[in-house]
Amino acid sequence: MGTSGYSSAMYQDWLSSFQFQWTPILTYTRRHLALLDWFEQNIEPVAFVDHPDKQLLGVALLAPDLRITVKRGGMTLESGLSDVPIEKLMPAVEGVFKVMAPSSVLATQYVSTGVVPLEGDDYYERCAQFGTLASGDAFGGSALWRVTDGSAVVDLTSETMKVQVEWGIVQNQELLDRLRHPDMSRLGNRMPVDERARIAHRTKPGRDVPPVSVYVDQVGFWRTGGSVDDVSDVMKRVTEAQQTASNVAAELAGKFRRTAWEEAR
């Protein structure tokens, strides 16, 4: 068998969220109105949500799933199927820092759901190979059982981050189903996703969906660091999380590729 199906593909982040917390703002009600005015005067939202009773204000820029949601105690940045980069939210973030003037800001959590494409690969063969990997080849000598699929959940810890990961093999429609039905995730510490799922159901993907991929769904938490002093630090923390997500996915996909290649030799 050739190696074309195991070429070094890059991680594609299909859905990402970044959560920041700060000291609850006592004058939130007054500043919330000022932030609405600032958004109206300085950016061009394609959608917005305003729930004063829930102390929640949100706007979407360029696409319905590129969103910033602001609360009394923090904000969340999100990018989804439209494939508009998260940095396009920075003008709105500037307004939040200018008007809300948050203090003691920390990056606390990220979610990244994406894939490493396995172009040209047979889906069912890759599922069986992954199932063998996930089960530790426990059924390799079984005359009764044949491994056909599998998925795995892994907890990772570094000096600065703790990451929970679910990974496996998906085909294109399965990937879209998981992006549009986040309740399919086996991870227990995800951010609320009801609104995001609703938007994803009516959003056309902004790029081609790979036929077969290594699927990586992860939730990361800052153990140390994560401090944010100004707007530029927000993007630094986003980039830090994106690099972590990409590195985790690359390690896992690399392990699968090596295992599958050895099996095929």
C-alpha positions as CSV (number, residue, x, y, z in Angstrom):
1,M,0.0,0.0,0.0
2,G,1.3,3.5,-0.8
3,T,1.6,6.3,1.7
4,S,-0.5,9.0,0.0
5,G,-3.4,8.4,2.5
6,Y,-1.0,9.3,5.3
7,S,0.5,12.5,4.0
8,S,1.2,15.2,6.5
9,A,-2.2,17.0,6.5
10,M,-2.8,20.0,8.8
11,Y,-5.3,20.3,11.6
12,Q,-8.5,22.0,10.4
13,D,-10.3,23.8,13.3
14,W,-14.0,23.7,12.4
15,L,-15.4,25.1,15.6
16,S,-13.7,27.1,18.3
17,S,-14.7,29.0,21.4
18,F,-12.6,31.0,23.8
19,Q,-13.9,32.0,27.3
20,F,-12.6,34.9,29.3
21,Q,-13.6,35.9,32.8
22,W,-13.2,39.1,34.8
23,T,-14.2,40.7,38.0
24,P,-18.0,41.1,37.8
25,I,-18.8,44.7,36.7
26,L,-21.0,46.5,39.2
27,T,-22.1,49.1,36.7
28,Y,-22.9,46.5,34.0
29,T,-26.4,47.8,33.3
30,R,-25.2,51.3,32.5
31,R,-22.2,50.2,30.5
32,H,-24.2,47.6,28.6
33,L,-26.3,50.4,27.1
34,A,-23.1,52.3,26.2
35,L,-21.6,49.2,24.6
36,L,-24.7,48.8,22.4
37,D,-24.2,52.4,21.2
38,W,-20.5,51.8,20.6
39,F,-21.3,48.7,18.5
40,E,-23.9,50.6,16.5
41,Q,-21.5,53.4,15.7
42,N,-18.2,51.5,15.1
43,I,-18.9,48.0,13.7
44,E,-21.5,46.4,11.4
45,P,-23.0,43.4,13.1
46,V,-24.9,40.8,10.9
47,A,-26.8,39.7,14.0
48,F,-27.1,40.7,17.7
49,V,-28.8,39.5,20.9
50,D,-29.6,41.6,23.9
51,H,-31.0,40.0,27.1
52,P,-30.8,42.6,29.9
53,D,-32.6,40.3,32.2
54,K,-29.8,37.7,31.7
55,Q,-27.1,40.4,31.7
56,L,-26.1,39.2,28.3
57,L,-25.2,41.1,25.1
58,G,-23.9,39.5,21.9
59,V,-23.1,40.5,18.3
60,A,-22.0,38.5,15.2
61,L,-19.6,40.0,12.6
62,L,-19.3,39.0,9.0
63,A,-21.1,35.6,9.6
64,P,-23.8,34.5,12.0
65,D,-21.4,32.1,13.7
66,L,-18.6,34.6,14.3
67,R,-19.8,35.9,17.6
68,I,-18.8,37.7,20.8
69,T,-21.0,37.4,23.8
70,V,-20.5,39.7,26.8
71,K,-21.8,39.2,30.3
72,R,-21.3,40.9,33.7
73,G,-18.4,38.5,34.5
74,G,-16.8,37.8,31.2
75,M,-17.0,37.2,27.5
76,T,-16.9,34.4,24.9
77,L,-15.5,34.5,21.4
78,E,-16.8,31.9,18.9
79,S,-16.1,30.9,15.3
80,G,-17.9,28.1,13.4
81,L,-18.7,26.5,10.1
82,S,-18.5,29.7,8.1
83,D,-14.7,29.5,8.6
84,V,-14.3,33.2,9.3
85,P,-11.1,33.6,11.5
86,I,-11.6,34.6,15.2
87,E,-9.3,37.6,14.8
88,K,-12.1,39.3,12.8
89,L,-13.8,39.8,16.2
90,M,-11.0,42.0,17.5
91,P,-12.8,45.3,16.6
92,A,-15.7,44.3,18.8
93,V,-13.3,43.2,21.6
94,E,-11.7,46.7,21.5
95,G,-15.1,48.1,22.1
96,V,-15.7,45.8,25.1
97,F,-12.4,46.8,26.7
98,K,-13.0,50.5,26.0
99,V,-16.6,50.7,27.3
100,M,-16.8,47.9,29.9
101,A,-13.2,48.5,31.2
102,P,-13.0,45.0,32.7
103,S,-10.4,44.2,35.4
104,S,-8.5,41.1,36.4
105,V,-9.2,39.5,33.0
106,L,-8.2,35.8,32.6
107,A,-8.5,33.4,29.7
108,T,-10.1,30.3,31.3
109,Q,-11.2,27.8,28.7
110,Y,-11.2,26.9,25.0
111,V,-13.1,24.5,22.9
112,S,-11.7,23.3,19.6
113,T,-13.5,20.8,17.3
114,G,-11.7,19.8,14.1
115,V,-10.0,17.2,12.0
116,V,-6.8,16.1,10.3
117,P,-7.8,14.9,6.8
118,L,-7.0,11.4,5.6
119,E,-7.5,12.1,2.0
120,G,-8.4,9.1,-0.2
121,D,-8.7,6.7,2.7
122,D,-11.3,4.0,3.1
123,Y,-13.6,5.1,6.0
124,Y,-14.5,1.6,7.3
125,E,-10.9,0.4,7.1
126,R,-9.7,3.4,9.1
127,C,-12.5,2.9,11.7
128,A,-11.4,-0.7,12.2
129,Q,-7.8,0.4,12.5
130,F,-8.7,3.0,15.0
131,G,-10.8,0.6,17.0
132,T,-7.8,-1.8,17.2
133,L,-5.7,1.1,18.4
134,A,-8.2,2.2,21.0
135,S,-8.7,-1.3,22.4
136,G,-5.0,-2.0,22.6
137,D,-5.4,-4.8,20.1
138,A,-7.2,-6.8,22.8
139,F,-9.2,-8.7,20.2
140,G,-6.4,-9.3,17.7
141,G,-6.4,-13.0,18.3
142,S,-10.2,-13.4,18.8
143,A,-12.1,-15.9,16.7
144,L,-15.4,-14.4,18.0
145,W,-15.0,-10.7,17.7
146,R,-13.9,-8.4,14.9
147,V,-13.1,-4.7,15.8
148,T,-15.1,-2.4,13.4
149,D,-14.8,1.0,15.1
150,G,-13.8,2.9,18.2
151,S,-13.3,6.3,19.8
152,A,-11.2,7.3,22.8
153,V,-11.2,10.0,25.5
154,V,-7.9,11.2,26.9
155,D,-7.0,13.7,29.6
156,L,-3.7,15.6,29.1
157,T,-1.9,17.9,31.6
158,S,1.0,20.3,31.0
159,E,2.5,23.0,33.3
160,T,0.1,25.5,31.9
161,M,-2.9,23.6,30.4
162,K,-5.3,20.8,31.2
163,V,-7.0,19.3,28.1
164,Q,-9.7,16.8,27.7
165,V,-9.9,15.1,24.2
166,E,-12.3,12.8,22.4
167,W,-10.9,11.5,19.1
168,G,-11.7,9.0,16.4
169,I,-12.4,8.6,12.7
170,V,-15.2,10.5,10.9
171,Q,-16.5,10.8,7.4
172,N,-17.8,14.1,6.0
173,Q,-21.5,13.9,7.0
174,E,-20.6,12.6,10.5
175,L,-18.3,15.6,11.0
176,L,-21.2,18.0,10.1
177,D,-23.6,16.0,12.4
178,R,-21.2,16.4,15.3
179,L,-20.7,20.1,14.7
180,R,-24.4,20.6,14.5
181,H,-25.3,18.3,17.4
182,P,-22.7,19.1,20.1
183,D,-24.6,16.9,22.6
184,M,-22.9,14.0,20.7
185,S,-19.7,14.9,22.5
186,R,-18.4,12.7,25.2
187,L,-16.7,15.6,26.9
188,G,-18.3,16.8,30.1
189,N,-17.0,20.3,30.5
190,R,-18.0,22.1,27.4
191,M,-19.4,25.6,27.4
192,P,-23.2,26.0,26.8
193,V,-23.8,25.3,23.1
194,D,-27.6,25.6,22.4
195,E,-27.4,28.8,20.4
196,R,-24.3,27.8,18.6
197,A,-25.9,24.5,17.5
198,R,-29.0,26.3,16.2
199,I,-26.8,28.6,14.1
200,A,-24.7,25.7,12.8
201,H,-27.9,23.9,11.5
202,R,-28.5,26.7,9.0
203,T,-24.9,27.6,8.2
204,K,-23.2,26.3,5.0
205,P,-19.6,25.2,5.5
206,G,-17.1,27.8,4.3
207,R,-14.8,25.2,2.9
208,D,-14.8,21.6,1.6
209,V,-15.5,18.9,4.1
210,P,-12.8,16.2,3.9
211,P,-14.2,12.7,3.1
212,V,-12.4,10.9,5.9
213,S,-10.5,12.4,8.8
214,V,-9.1,12.0,12.3
215,Y,-11.6,13.8,14.4
216,V,-10.4,15.7,17.5
217,D,-12.8,17.3,19.9
218,Q,-11.1,19.1,22.8
219,V,-11.7,21.3,25.8
220,G,-8.7,23.1,27.3
221,F,-8.3,24.9,30.6
222,W,-5.5,27.3,31.7
223,R,-3.9,26.0,34.8
224,T,-1.5,28.9,35.1
225,G,-1.0,32.0,33.1
226,G,-3.9,33.2,31.0
227,S,-3.7,36.8,32.2
228,V,-5.0,39.5,29.9
229,D,-4.0,43.2,30.4
230,D,-5.3,44.6,27.1
231,V,-6.9,43.8,23.8
232,S,-3.7,42.5,22.3
233,D,-3.4,39.9,25.1
234,V,-6.8,38.6,24.1
235,M,-5.5,37.6,20.7
236,K,-2.3,36.2,22.3
237,R,-4.4,33.8,24.4
238,V,-6.5,32.8,21.4
239,T,-3.3,32.0,19.5
240,E,-1.9,30.1,22.4
241,A,-5.1,28.0,22.6
242,Q,-5.1,27.5,18.8
243,Q,-1.5,26.3,18.9
244,T,-2.3,23.9,21.8
245,A,-5.3,22.5,19.9
246,S,-3.3,22.0,16.7
247,N,-0.4,20.4,18.5
248,V,-2.7,18.0,20.4
249,A,-4.4,17.0,17.1
250,A,-1.2,16.6,15.3
251,E,0.2,14.2,18.0
252,L,-2.9,12.1,17.9
253,A,-3.2,12.0,14.1
254,G,0.5,11.2,13.9
255,K,0.1,8.3,16.2
256,F,-2.9,6.9,14.2
257,R,-1.0,7.3,10.9
258,R,2.0,5.5,12.2
259,T,-0.1,2.6,13.6
260,A,-2.1,2.3,10.5
261,W,1.0,2.4,8.3
262,E,2.7,-0.3,10.3
263,E,-0.5,-2.5,10.1
264,A,-0.6,-2.0,6.3
265,R,3.0,-3.0,5.7
